Amino acid sequence: MKPARSLDSVSEPLAVTVPDQGVVFAESIHGPQFSMQVRKDGFYKLIYVLEGRVQFSADGMAERDLGKGAFFPVPVNVRHSIEDKTPATLLLLCLGKAFIESDPQFVAVWQRLVENYENGASPFGLLAQEISSAWKRAILEQMGVRFGRVLSIRTTATSILLLLARISADEGGTEANRSRDRIRSFAANLEKTFFEDWNLDKAAAVTRLSRKQFTKLFKEVTGMTFLEKLTQLRMAHACSLLSRTDHSVLSIAFSCGYQDLSHFYRLFKRTHGASPIKWRKE
């Protein structure tokens, strides 16, 4: 595996070598004079627009003007080109031909990526942050010599492919429908991040809605208020830890996202009719 990463701005595409079974992450910071001739590569590429705006075109795929947060898959041996509309920073995930084609599940994931691109799907909010953070962690891992680095890089690549394959397209419709789609995506993500330092302002910002809009649409979509949903997820996790582990109540409260033990006790008793200790005994 030959790592590739630009340390300064570049005026032409990075040269990347990818073994047939390999995975290579790269970051390409384009200078004002960046230019790219039509080309094709003997490996698959997934490109994420971290900053700026580009025009992407490829044989057999819709030509699109893509801004920050958008992604586009480039199949193996397909002629394609990228033109900067504004100086861009791109994150590249290069995948060996055998890495994708040796497993039908990877082939299916790749096809879903192409479909999502054609439908105009793109990550937003915390999901976009999670993807770009994972990408940069993989670049750092790639540059190091830590034990298991190849496995770590391949695992991160798989995770990114799945995250982008699972998002829903933000297709046309009314602004209200698009906002509801963002709420649904956020609610699904909340089930994996409920232990983080969430509040209403942060949740509204992530979904690009006002507090009032977010509160109204979250209740419509989930049938619960944001606080009710957050508490439900945290209390369910608390019960799971109380019944399956011997962790202290303080440790469990912290694991669920509560910094104040007395607040956790009050919420738990209100929800389950007993203190955490009594609930565990019964």
N, C-alpha and C positions, 0 to 999 in steps of 0.2 A: 504494500500500500504506500503510495507516494503522496504525502500531504501537500495541499496547495492552499495558500492563503495570501492575499495581498496585504502588505504592510503599509503601502502608500497607494495613491490613486493610480489607475492604469488607463492606458489609451487604447488597449486592445484586449480581447478575451484572454483569460488565464489559460496557460497550458496545463492540462490535468491528465495524468496517466492513471487508468483504472484497471486493475486485474479483473479477469472474467467473473470471479466470485467476490470481488472487492467492493468496498464502500469508501468514498472520499467526500469529505465536507470541505467547503471553501467559502471564502468571503471575497467579493470583488467590488472594490470601491472605484467607481468610474470618475475619471477626470473630465474636464470640459471638452476635451478633444477625443473622447472615446468613440471608436467606430468598430463595427463588426461586419465582415463580409458573410454572405450566405455560406453556411457550413453544415456538415453533418458529423456526428460522432458515433463511434462504435460502442457506446454505452448509453444507458438511460440517464436523463437529467431531470431533477426537480428544482425549480428556481423560485425563490421567494423574494419579493420586492421589499427590502427593509426600509429604504428611503428613496425618494424621487419618483419619476414616472418614465415608463418605457413603452415602446410599441413592439409587440411580439407577433411574428408571423411564422408559420410552418406549413409544409405541405400537408393537405388533408385536415387542417385545423382552422378554426375561425381566427381571423386576425383581430387582435384586441389591443386597446390602449389601457395599460395597467398601472395603477398607482400603489402607494404604500399599503402593505398588507395583502396584496394580491399574490397569487402563485400561478405558475404554469408548468406543466409536464412536457418534456421533450422526449418522444420515443426514440429508440435506438435507430441509427442510420436514416433519420428523417431530416431533410433539408430545412433549415430554420435561420432566422436572423432576429437580432435585437437592436432597436434604435432608441437611444436616449432622447426623451422629450425634455427632461431636465436631468442634470447629473444624478446618477442613481447609485445606490449600494445594493448589491444583490447577494443573497445567500444561495449557494449551490450545493445540492446533494447529488453526487454522481454515483450511479449504481451499475455494477458489472452486469453484462447480459445474462450470465448464468444465475446471478443473484436473484433476478426477477423471474426468469423463465424456467428455472428448475423446480419451482413450487407453484402449483395452480392457485394457491391462496394469494401469493404475491401478484400473480397475473391478474386476478380478480380485483385486488386493491388498486393496481395500476390503472385498470380500465375505469374504476370508479373515480380515480383522480382526473382522468381525461374527461369523463362525464361532468364532474363538478366544475372543471375549467370551462367547458362549453356552456354550462348553465349559469356561469358567473358567480359561483360560490366563492366566498373568501372568509377567513377567520376574522374575528374582531375581539376587542376587549382582552380578557384574561387568556383566552385561547391563543390569540395572536402573540401575546407576551410569553406564554408557555412554549410556543413553537420556536420563536426567535431565541429564547433563553436556552432551550435544548440544543438548538443548532450551534450556538456559540460555545456551549459546554463541550460539544462533540469536537469542535475545532481545537479547543485546548487539549482535550484528551488525545487527539490525533497527534499533537505536537510533542506529547510527553512519552514517557517510557514505563508507565505504571503497569503493574501486573493486570492482565485481563483487558488491556486497552482495546484490542481488536473486537472482543465480545461486546464491550461497552459501546463501541462505535456502531456496531451492527444492530445492537438493541435499540439505541437511540434512533437510528435510521428507520427501523421498523415502527417505532412509536410515532415518529413524525408522519410517516406515510399513512398510518391508521388515523391519526388526528385529522389530517386533511381529507382523507377519504370519507370520514364519518360526518363531516359538516353538511348542513343543508344549504341548498342554493337560495340566495336572496333574490328570488325571481319576481320581477314586475309587481303587479298588484298595487294596492293602496299603501300609503305610508303606514297606516295602522296595521295592516297585515305584516309588513316588514318588521315593524316594531314588535309585534307578537312573536314573530320567528326569533327575534333576538332574545326575547324573554324566555322562550322555550329552551333555547340553547343555553342561556344563563342558568336557568333552573336545573338543567341536566348537569352543568358544570358545578353548580353549588353542591350537588350530592357528593362530589369528589373533593371539595375545598371548604366544607362547612366549618372546619376547625380553624380556619384563618381568621384574621381580624376584620370581620365583615361589619358594615353598618349600612344604613339606607343610602347615605350620600355616595359611598363608594360603589354600591350596587347600581345606582342610577347612572353614575358616570361611566361605568363599564358598558352599559347597554345604550349609552348615548341618548338618554332620556332625562327629562326633568324629574324631580322627586315626585311631583303630582302624577305625571304620566306613568312613571314606573310603578308607583303604588297601585294605581287603577288597573293597569294591564297585568301586573303580577297576580292580583287577586282574580282577575278574569281568567287567566290562563291556568293557574294552579288551584284555584278555589280556596287559597289561604293568603294571609298577608305575608309579607317578606319575613317579619319577625316570627310569625307562627311556623313558617316552613323551616327557617333556620333552627328554631328551638326543637322542632320535631326531629330533624336530622341529628342534632347534637344529643338529644335525649335517647334516641334509638341506639346511637353509638355508645353512650354511657351504659345502657342496659346490657349491651353486648359485652362490654369490657367487665362489668360487674359480675356477669354470669359465667364468663369464660376464663377470667384471669383472677389472680390474687393481688392485682395492683391496688395501691392505696387510693382512697377517694380523692385525695389531692392530685395524684398523678392522673387519674381518670378525668377530673375536671379540666386539667390543663390540656389533656389530649383531645378533649371535645371543643376547646377554644375558649374556655373560661379562665380568666386570671383571678377572679374574685371567688373564693371558695364558698362564702356565705351566699352569694348570688346563685351559684350552682345548686346549693342545698335547697334554696327557696324554690327555684324553678323545678327541680326534680320532685320535690314533695308536692308541689301544685299539680304537676303532670301525672304522677303515679300514686299519690296519696300516702306516701311513706318516704322516709329519709333514704338516701342511698344505702346506708349500712343495714337498715331494717329490711329494705327491698332485697338486698343480697342474701340475707339470712333466710328470708321467706321463700 
